[in-house]
Amino acid sequence: MTFHSAPPKHTAIEKLPIYSARDLTEGGDLAQIVLDDQTYTLRITRAGKLILTK
């Protein structure tokens, strides 16, 4: 006879905020995001990928 312990109980993962890149760019393909004193540019490429640059 083989006894198995009960599977570990998983706690609920905190729900992370979700932001639409289309909303951030207001329908365009560029948005600026500020973190502390740094400004980053979020770009949506023609292929639908995201690029974040300083």
Summary of the structure (lengths in Angstrom):
residues: 54
radius of gyration: 20.3
end to end distance: 60.7
largest distance: 63.6
contacts: 70
relative contact order: 0.17
helix: 7%
strand: 31%
